[in-house]
Amino acid sequence: PSLFQPARPPLRARSCAAQEPGGQEPGEPEAKGPLAEAKESWRRTRALVAAFSVPRIEEDDLPEAVALHKRLEQAKAGGSADVGELSRLTAQYYRASYERVVSRPAVKEGLP
């Protein structure tokens, strides 16, 4: 091998999205053992982390998000900004967003 040619062929790229639940590529035989367990653990960890993603308030379809976003836009456009109302709407949005996250199956399975 030279400096410009690797001694071994490069590893085959594995796509996370194309993997089956067991952690192997589609069509591969089912793997067993510590490596398969590690892959499954990593898949569950990725699913848990993804379950905590929350859309931007502008794109969120929760009724509480829509109400808060509408009120914030009105205040930004020169309308009055009632701090009490904004606090109440924000608390309602956070509560609804929290409930949405903790009700996801990956969160229920992944947290003790």
Buried (B, 14 or more C-beta within 10 A) or exposed (E): EEEEEEEEEEEEEEEEEEBEEEBBEEEEEEEEEEEBEEBBEEBBEEBBEEBEEEEEBEEBEBEBBBBBBEBBEEBEEEEEEEEEEBEBBBEBBEEBBEEBBEEBEBBEEBEE
